[in-house]
Amino acid sequence: MAKRVLVTGGAGFIGSALVAKLNERGDEVHVLDDLSFGRRELADVPDARFHRMDIRDRSAVRGALCTMHPELVLHLAAVHFIPYCNAHPAEAADINIMGTINVLDACEAAGSVKEVFVASTAAVYPISDEAVGEAHEPGPMDIYGVTKLATEKVAAEFQRRTGTPVVVGRFFNAFGPNETNPHLIPEIQRQVLAGQRTLQLGNLDPKRDFIHTADMARAVLALLDAGLPGFEVFNIGRGIEYSVRDVVQAFERQLGEPLHIEVDPARVRKVERMHLLADVSKLKAATGWAPEWSIDEGVATLLREPARP
Ligand SMILES: NC(=O)c1ccc[n+]([C@@H]2O[C@H](COP(=O)([O-])OP(=O)(O)OC[C@H]3O[C@@H](n4cnc5c(N)ncnc54)[C@H](O)[C@@H]3O)[C@@H](O)[C@H]2O)c1
């Protein structure tokens, strides 16, 4: 049956992919976003269901949810580009932690919310050369990971206090259309679409678990449909890791042309983890979910997107 669903951060990269999947199944989707990083046109909802609002504005968020009465709340609004968070730690903490407290407080006040999804991140894990499972001891390496671990704890406390089921999804590295932050794949996409065949990149050897946003969105909805009671944490990754060179090779295969790489010292991160790989067995066991998008299929669609500045 169609549900009234609120997606915070629904004008962003992953949030807009979730809105698209919720629309496909006929839910009544609302989006709450301040458009600080997202774009209005990415959130495919009518104006009456778009709530331009800062999650730090506690009374506005409470008022919006108490009027809307959503059954399901998917909380993705956050600042997450790591260099931005490092440069603005107080703002990152304010949005990611206090903002989450405000959204959860509003869920409680609305009295209609049956289930909550909270977006977390692989950045809560410490460095590991092995695939990390949910039971792995957290150990964030930067302020962003610290704020997201705090977000998880706030969500767990909300669940204990209110009894409302909460699913936390630890997203690994998303890729797909409509990226809003200058991560590796959109940067390669931008350079290639601008006609460059010699790419300027930073560290080449770190490996990441890249998962397409459409697969992420399917995983989130599968978890919510599973009707899990209590508080549960799930990794949401593809379970395969790719180095920067592997990603460049995927672009080469789709372009049918060789690409050369020049290491730009300004882009080389001083502190870098070499591996970040999800163990997704818990997600698969709970939902039967399996990824559908390969890196090559995702890259092929990115090459058809218009070049962004
Ligand atoms: N992209 C990734 O690879 C990745 C990986 C791990 C976790 N995540 C998490 O997934 C979620 C979505 O990330 P994304 O990649 O779509 O990022 P994004 O920046 O595209 O989306 C975040 C959205 O939140 C909105 N927002 C930011 N601050 C806000 C505020 N104060 N009030 C209201 N709205 C605000 C932005 O405008 C944006 O639309 C975030 O919680 C992020 O931490 C993303």
The ligand as an SDF file (V2000), in Angstrom:
LIG
                    3D

 44 48  0  0  0  0  0  0  0  0999 V2000
   28.0040    9.8130   -1.3510 N   0  0  0  0  0  0  0  0  0  0  0  0
   28.5850    8.8540   -0.6660 C   0  0  0  0  0  0  0  0  0  0  0  0
   29.4350    8.1260   -1.1990 O   0  0  0  0  0  0  0  0  0  0  0  0
   28.2000    8.6080    0.7800 C   0  0  0  0  0  0  0  0  0  0  0  0
   28.9270    7.6350    1.4460 C   0  0  0  0  0  0  0  0  0  0  0  0
   28.6030    7.3820    2.7740 C   0  0  0  0  0  0  0  0  0  0  0  0
   27.5550    8.0380    3.3840 C   0  0  0  0  0  0  0  0  0  0  0  0
   26.8630    8.9890    2.7190 N   0  0  0  0  0  0  0  0  0  0  0  0
   25.7510    9.6430    3.4190 C   0  0  0  0  0  0  0  0  0  0  0  0
   24.5990    9.5790    2.6160 O   0  0  0  0  0  0  0  0  0  0  0  0
   23.8020   10.7340    2.7960 C   0  0  0  0  0  0  0  0  0  0  0  0
   23.5280   11.3920    1.4680 C   0  0  0  0  0  0  0  0  0  0  0  0
   24.7750   11.7380    0.8690 O   0  0  0  0  0  0  0  0  0  0  0  0
   24.8670   12.2760   -0.6200 P   0  0  0  0  0  0  0  0  0  0  0  0
   26.0650   11.6780   -1.2310 O   0  0  0  0  0  0  0  0  0  0  0  0
   23.5640   12.1390   -1.2870 O   0  0  0  0  0  0  0  0  0  0  0  0
   25.2240   13.7960   -0.3250 O   0  0  0  0  0  0  0  0  0  0  0  0
   24.5390   15.1340   -0.8400 P   0  0  0  0  0  0  0  0  0  0  0  0
   25.3780   16.2550   -0.3360 O   0  0  0  0  0  0  0  0  0  0  0  0
   24.2610   15.0540   -2.2790 O   0  0  0  0  0  0  0  0  0  0  0  0
   23.1440   15.0780   -0.0920 O   0  0  0  0  0  0  0  0  0  0  0  0
   22.9170   15.6150    1.1830 C   0  0  0  0  0  0  0  0  0  0  0  0
   21.7030   16.5040    1.0750 C   0  0  0  0  0  0  0  0  0  0  0  0
   21.4570   17.0620    2.3590 O   0  0  0  0  0  0  0  0  0  0  0  0
   21.1640   18.4400    2.1990 C   0  0  0  0  0  0  0  0  0  0  0  0
   21.5570   19.1400    3.4100 N   0  0  0  0  0  0  0  0  0  0  0  0
   22.8230   19.3750    3.8700 C   0  0  0  0  0  0  0  0  0  0  0  0
   22.7740   20.0990    5.0060 N   0  0  0  0  0  0  0  0  0  0  0  0
   21.4660   20.2990    5.2770 C   0  0  0  0  0  0  0  0  0  0  0  0
   20.7700   20.9750    6.3240 C   0  0  0  0  0  0  0  0  0  0  0  0
   21.4330   21.6130    7.2950 N   0  0  0  0  0  0  0  0  0  0  0  0
   19.4330   20.9880    6.3020 N   0  0  0  0  0  0  0  0  0  0  0  0
   18.7330   20.3740    5.3070 C   0  0  0  0  0  0  0  0  0  0  0  0
   19.3350   19.7150    4.2820 N   0  0  0  0  0  0  0  0  0  0  0  0
   20.6870   19.6880    4.2820 C   0  0  0  0  0  0  0  0  0  0  0  0
   21.9760   18.8870    0.9980 C   0  0  0  0  0  0  0  0  0  0  0  0
   21.4540   20.0410    0.3750 O   0  0  0  0  0  0  0  0  0  0  0  0
   21.9030   17.6550    0.1020 C   0  0  0  0  0  0  0  0  0  0  0  0
   20.8070   17.7130   -0.7830 O   0  0  0  0  0  0  0  0  0  0  0  0
   24.5380   11.6130    3.7970 C   0  0  0  0  0  0  0  0  0  0  0  0
   23.9870   11.3800    5.0820 O   0  0  0  0  0  0  0  0  0  0  0  0
   25.9670   11.1000    3.7170 C   0  0  0  0  0  0  0  0  0  0  0  0
   26.6300   11.3050    4.9320 O   0  0  0  0  0  0  0  0  0  0  0  0
   27.1670    9.2870    1.4180 C   0  0  0  0  0  0  0  0  0  0  0  0
  1  2  1  0
  2  3  2  0
  2  4  1  0
  4  5  1  0
  4 44  2  0
  5  6  2  0
  6  7  1  0
  7  8  2  0
  8  9  1  0
  8 44  1  0
  9 10  1  0
  9 42  1  0
 10 11  1  0
 11 12  1  0
 11 40  1  0
 12 13  1  0
 13 14  1  0
 14 15  2  0
 14 16  1  0
 14 17  1  0
 17 18  1  0
 18 19  2  0
 18 20  1  0
 18 21  1  0
 21 22  1  0
 22 23  1  0
 23 24  1  0
 23 38  1  0
 24 25  1  0
 25 26  1  0
 25 36  1  0
 26 27  1  0
 26 35  1  0
 27 28  2  0
 28 29  1  0
 29 30  1  0
 29 35  2  0
 30 31  1  0
 30 32  2  0
 32 33  1  0
 33 34  2  0
 34 35  1  0
 36 37  1  0
 36 38  1  0
 38 39  1  0
 40 41  1  0
 40 42  1  0
 42 43  1  0
M  CHG  2   8   1  16  -1
M  END
$$$$
